[in-house]
Amino acid sequence: MAPNIATNTAVELGELLDFVRPRHRAILLTTRADGRPQGSPLTCGVDDAGRIVVSTYPERAKTRNAKRDERVSVIVLSDDWNGPWVQVDGSAEVIDSPDSVEPLVEYFRNISGEHPDWDEYRAAMLKQGKSIIRITPERWGPVATGGFPAHLAGGG
């Protein structure tokens, strides 16, 4: 059986967003007050302006951290554990309720399509006090896959 060879594919912004759009599993990395990283597994999407978006609550660590320090990273994963992934570094903007409601509608639409009752959805977002984090990509690594380095492909 041939070994899996690691890949690293450089992409432009449009290609990055095309890669991220169908993938909704991610880890958001923020910085705690003491300077250490804090990671949150979550569901993400891409909004119409090309920002990576995350639904959250104002009291969550990721939300507090992003308000204090807008520099964040998102590791976007494929559903398949061995599938391609990418790390995106960017600036976070946190929008709290009630201003978050329409961005949350866009978030839902871009991930799941149409809701059967948008008035009910909007009311639920207000009742829950949901926030949204929007991350503007500033730099990103290549789209990568795991595996052996290419120089080991021939066996060794």
Secondary structure, DSSP 4 states (H G I P E B T S, - for coil): -PPPBPEEE---HHHHHHHHTT--EEEEEEE-TTS-EEEEEEEEEE-TTS-EEEEE-TTSHHHHHHHH--EEEEEEE-SSTTS-BEEEEEEEEEE-TTTTHHHHHHHHHHHH---S-HHHHHHHHHHHT-EEEEEEEEEE--EEE-SB-GGGTT--
